[in-house]
Amino acid sequence: MQGDRLRIPIHREGWRFIALFVFTNAALFWLWQWAGIAFLPLTVWCIAFFRDPERTPPDGENLLVSPADGVLLPIVEAEPPAELDLGSQARRRLSIFMNVFDVHVNRLPVSGEVIALAYRPGRFINASFDKASLHNERMSLRIRPTGSADPAADLAVIQIAGLVARRIVCDIKAGDRVRRASRFGMIRFGSRLDVYLPLSAKIVVKEGSVTRAGETVLAELQG
């Protein structure tokens, strides 16, 4: 039981990086002890970056939860990515910025069906900047919530690479049935998640709030 409490869950994307850091650290200790000591915080950081803790979603079928750990940036009105075919009408966009110390495992904000996915290459502007949503590399998901047959109720979830990030991982595909708060990918290293809400959704979170993936309620879906 004590071993279970001490266990650090790690996302599978992290093991090769952790192995590289540990090997490098061991080599530095062997060559020069002080170099190994100086490098040790980076090894600890690498392990922490790929941590994958369990999360407990809140009760309530119409709640939309955060897809990422981080800080909620200013809420804006913006046109959703054209590649998802959600129309040109502006929607409220919730953007969560993840720094390099946050958990980077992404979780689905709602249960439903993945209608479409679209990858678009791009730049690597600092993910805290508003223009990152438009210009940076991204993976876009269109999700139709469970129980809805209305395309107007669809929402968009966008994984956006950041200044340091060079790899977006998405583990789902179009047509998949997904469950709220379940894992669907991650971004390395420091990035952002955007959620474009249906027009009828009610936002219940404030700008500047610290969010936890799969647990923090961002909005209530109507109907």
N, C-alpha and C positions, 0 to 999 in steps of 0.2 A: 504493500500500500504506500509506503514511504517513497519507493521508487517511482510510482505513478505520479505522486505529487511533484517530484523533482523533474519529471520528464518535460522537455521543451519540444512541442510539436513543430516540425519543420516542413515547409512546402517542398514538394519533390523537385521544383526548379532550383532549389538552393544547394542541394547536396554537392554538386560538382564544384561550385564556387567555394563552399565551406571547406571541401577537401583541398582545394588549391591554396586557400589562405592558411589552413593548418599546416600543410606541407611546407609552405614558404616560411611560416613562423618557426617550425621545427628546424629548418635549414639555417635560419638566421641565428637561432639559439646555439646551434652546433658551431657556426662560424665565429660568432661574436655575441656573447650573452646580452650585452646592452642593446644591440640591434634587435634581438629577439624580444626584449622587454619593450622597446619603442614600438615594435610592430604589433604587439599583443592587443592593444585597443582596437585596431582595425579588424583583427580576427574575431574579437568579441562582437564588434559591430556587424560583421558579415553574418554571423550566426543569428543575431537579433533581427537583422533585416528580413530574413526569410522565415521568421517565426510565423506560425499559423494556429493561433489560439481558437478554441471552440467559442461559438457565440450562440446566445439564446434569443431568437426573435420574439418580439412582443405579440400579445394576443390581439386579434382583430383582423378580419379578412381584408378590409379595405385600406389597410395602412401600407404606405410605401416607405421602406427603410433605406438607410444609407448604403450605397454600394462600396464605400471605402472609409477607412480611418483618415482623419485629417481635420481641416478647418474649412467651414463653409464660407466661400467667397461671396462678394456682393451678388444679389439676385438680380438678373437682368431679363429683358425681353429679347429673344433672338430667334432667327430662323433656324430650324433643325437642319442637319446635314442633308444636302440634296440627294445623296446616294441612297437614302432610306425611303424616298418617295412619300414623305409625310406632308407634302405641300409647302407653300411658301409663307403661310401665315405665321407670325411670330408667336412663340410660346415662352412661358417662364422657364428659365434655365437655372438649375441649381448646380453649382460647381464646387467640388471638394478638392482642395489642394493637399497632397501628401508630401511631406518632407522626407528626408532620407532616414529618419528615425521612426516613422510610422509603420504599422503593419501594412504590407502592400498586397495582401491577398484580397481580391475583389469578390463581392457577393451580390447576388441578384436582388434588386429592390422589390420585386413583386413575383408572385407565381403566375404562370401563364404559358404562352406559346411564343417561341422565337420566330417571328415572321420573316426577318431578313437580317443578314450580316453583310458588312462591307468594309474592306480594308482600304485605307488611302495613305500612301507615303506622303511625307512632308518634312517640315523643318523641326528643329529642337529648341524652340524658344523657351525661356523660363516658364514653367507651367502655371505659375501664379499670375502671369499676365493674361489679360482678357483675350488678346489676339492669338494666344496659343490654341484656343478652341477652333479657330479658323485655319491657321497655317501649319500646325504641327501634325506629325504622323499620328494616325488614329485608327481605331477599330470601332465601328458603329454597329449597335444592335437595336433592332426594332422589336418590341415585345407587346403582345396583346394580353392583357390581364385575364385570368381565369374567369369564366362566366360572361365575358363580353364578346359580342359578335360585331361590334361597331368599330370600324377602323379609326374613328375619331377618338376612341379611348386608348389607342396605342401610345406608348411612350418610347423615348429613345434613351439609350445608355451608351455613353461614348468613353472609351478608354483612350487617353491622350498621353503620348510620350512627352517627357520634359527635357530640361537642359542636360541632365546627365543620363536619363533613360535612353536606352537604345534597343529595347526589346519589349514588345507587347505580347502577352500570352493570353489566348482565349480558347477555352476548352469546350465550347458548345457550337452547335451549327444550326442552320435554319431548319425549322420543323421540330426541334426539340421541345418537349414539355419540361418546364423548369419550375423549381420551387423557391419561394422567397427565402432569402438569407443563405442559400446554398452557394458554394464557391463556383466561380466560373472563369477565373484567370488571375493574372497579376501583371504588374509593370515593373521593370527594373530601370533605374533606381531613382525615385523621386519623380512624381508625375501628378496626374489629375484625372478625375472622373466627372463628366457632365451628365446631368439628367434633364431631358426636355419633357416637361409635364403635359398631360392632356389639359385642355383648356378649362375643364371643369374641376380640376384638382384644387384642394385647399391646402396651402402651405402652413405648416405648424412649427417650423423651426426658424430661428433668427440668424441673420448674417453674423459671422464671427463665431458661431457655435462650433464646439469640438464634437466631431461625429465618430461613431464606432460602427464599422461595417456589420450589417445584419441585425443591429439592435436599435440604433437611433432612428426615430420616426421623423421623416422629412415632410410628408404630406399625407392627406387623406384623399382617396379616390372616391368620387361620387358614384352612387349606383352600384 
